[in-house]
Amino acid sequence: MRPVRTGGGRDGIAGSTLRRLIARRERPGGPAGPGTADAAGEACELCGAPAGAAHRHLLDLADRELRCACRACALLFDHAAAGGGRHRLVPDDRWFLKDFVLDDATWADLHIPVRMAFALRDSAAGRTALFYPSPAGPVESPLAEETWRRLEQDNPVLRGLAPDVEALLVNRTGAAREHWIVPVDDCYTLVGLLRTRWKGLAGGPDVWNDITGFFTELRRRSTTATSADHPLRT
């Protein structure tokens, strides 16, 4: 297992966005949940216009970094043919999968040392990549293709994940057994939360309160669906 490099490059998908999320969280009144952002200092990285609060992101497929987008630029890239193969709009929908199948034995096969993880289809590498959040940043954990195929068979919704920009997010903290399809920037919000709030060996009460708040807000913003399919894929 290795931390994901956050300085750009082919495996640097977390790079610029993670740094921005950390900077926001260090400001008083920074965001506490998925999809939140402040308006101060944020500009569209395509046209330079103010991006506004809760703006969308575009994935730069060449640099593997997420770019802030104003409403006009987000609308411009809101279809599959836009971007000329260079940019991909990060979705803005969140789906709580009420009957997702992931038993304890399969979870153990994933070799995740914490109780949270996210997986996305990496189109450049041609494989599914599995990560977990840590105080050092996102850490990639090896994922056997056979294990992922078994998850897809049990949960066909996974076959419809938008490559690079949409992720399966798993929460097994405490008694929770929760599974979502989320925009990838939500996953890096969670990573940024751990990086900025973690203290000592166990994290401290503040970070765990923030993690609880993150998933509470995610539940509020999500649409409930089934693991067989969700509305965007029908």
N, C-alpha and C positions, 0 to 999 in steps of 0.2 A: 504494500500500500504506500502511496506517496501523495503529498500535498499537490494540488493543482497549481501550476505556475500562474501567477496573477499579473504578469507583465506583458501580456499579448502573446503573439505567436500562435501556432496551430493548435496548441492545447490551452490557450489562454482565454477561453470563453468567459471566465469569471472576471477577467481583468479590470477594465475601466469601470464597469458597473459596480463591482464589489467595492472598489475604492470610493465611489460616489456614495454608495449606501452607508459605508462606514463613516464618511464625513458627515452625512446627514444625521446619523444616529448620535454623533458626538455633540451636535448642536442641541441646546435646550429645546424641548418640545419636539424632538425628532420623531419620525414615524414609528408606530408601534405594531403595525400589521401589514399584511400583504396589500400591494397595490396603492400604498400611500406614499406621498412625496410632498415636499414643500416647494414653493414657487421661487424662492430666493436663489439667484445665481444660476438657474437652469436655463439653458438655451438649446434650441434645436441644433443638432450636430450635422444637419444637412443644409439648412437654409439660414441659420443664425437667428431666427425669430425666437421670442420667448416661448419656452415649452409649456409653461403653466403648471399648475399643481396636478398630480396624478396623471402625468403624461405617459404616452406609450413609448415603447422601445423598438428599435430595429436591430436585428442581428447582422453585423457585417461578416459575411461568410468568408471573406479573404483574411481578415485579421482575427476572426473568432472573438469579436468584442461586441458588446451591446451599446447602441447609440441612442441618446435621447431624441425624441421626435415630437415636433409640434403637431397639432391636430391636422393641419393641412397636409403635412408630409405623411402622417400616419394614414390618412384617407387615400393618399396617392398610392401607397404600397399595399392597400387592403385587398389585394387579389393575387392569385398565384403567379400570374405572368409578370407582375410588376417587379422592378428591382434589377432586371437584366441579369439575374443570377448572382448579384452581388449582395443585395439586402433582402432580409425576410422580416416581415412584421411579426412581433411577438403577440400572441393572442391576448385577449382581455377577458376571457371566460374561465370560470373555475367550477369544477364538477366534483361533488362529494359522491364517491362510489359506495353505495350503502351495502352492497353484497359482494365486495371484492374478495377473492379467494387468495389468501396468503397465510398458510398454516405455520405453526411454530417450527416445524422441520424444514420447510423451505426457507423461512427467515434465517434459520441457523446456517443453511447452505450459502447464504449471501455473505457471511463472515463480517457483519457490521458490528463494531464494538460499542456503538451507542444505539439509542432507540429511535433514531430518525434517519431517513435516507431518501434520495431521489435518483431517478433514472431517466435518461433521455437518449434518443437515437442520434448518434453522432454521424452525420452524413459524410464528413470528410474521412473518417476512419472506417466507415462502413460497418459499424457495430453499435450495440447499446452500451452506454457508459453508466456506471453506477457510482454514486458519491454519497458521502455523509458529511454533515457539518461538524466542525471542530473549532477549538479556540485558535488554531493556526490557519484556518480557512477551510475550503472544501477539500476533502481527501477522496481520491479515487480508490475504489475497492474492486479487485478482479471479479468479473461476472462471467460465469460459464454460459455459453450460448444455449446449452441444453436446459439450464435452469430458466433462462429467459423465455425459451420456446414453451416450456411447461407453464409458465405464468401466462403467456399469450393464449395458450390453449384453454386455460381455466378462465381467462378474462379477455375475451376478444376485443374489448375496447382498446387494449394496448396496441393492437395492430394499426389503429388510427391515429396514434400520436404524431403530431406534426414534427418532422425532423428538426432537431437543434433548438426549437423554441418552445416546446411543450414537454412537460415532465410528469411522471408518476411521482407523487410525494407520499411517503409513508410516515405515520406518527404512531409509535408504540410506547410513548412515555407513560409511566404509571400503568393504569389499567386500560389505556386507550389502544384501540386497534382500528385506526382510521387511515383512509386511502383517498387521494384526490388526483385528478388531472388538473394541472395548474400551469400558468405561464412560467417560463424558466426564471424570470426575474423575481418571482416570489421565493424561489429556492435560494437565491442569492441574498434576498432580504433576510431570510432565516440564518444564513451563514454569517452575514454581517452582524446580526444580533449577537451570536455567540462570540464573534471576534472582539466586539467592543464591550460586552457586559460580563464576560467570564472572569472570575476571580478565584485564585487558589486552586486546589486540586479538584474540588467538587462543583465549582462554578459560582456558588453563593446563591442566596435567595433571590436576588434581583434578576439574575439571568433566567432562573426558572419561572419567576413570575412573568417575565417578558415572553418566554416561550409559550406559557399558558395563554397569555394575551394574544399572541400571534395566531395560535390555532383557534381561539375563540372568534377572532375577527375573520379568519379564513372560513370558518363554518357559516358565519353570518353572510358572507359575500358569495357563497357557493350555491349552485343549483344541485339538488339531489338527483342522482341518476343511477343506473345499474351498471354492473361490470360487463354485461353483455354488449352494451353500446351506450353512447350518450348522444344528446340531440345534435351536436355538431357533426356527427358521423352517420346520421341516418339519411 
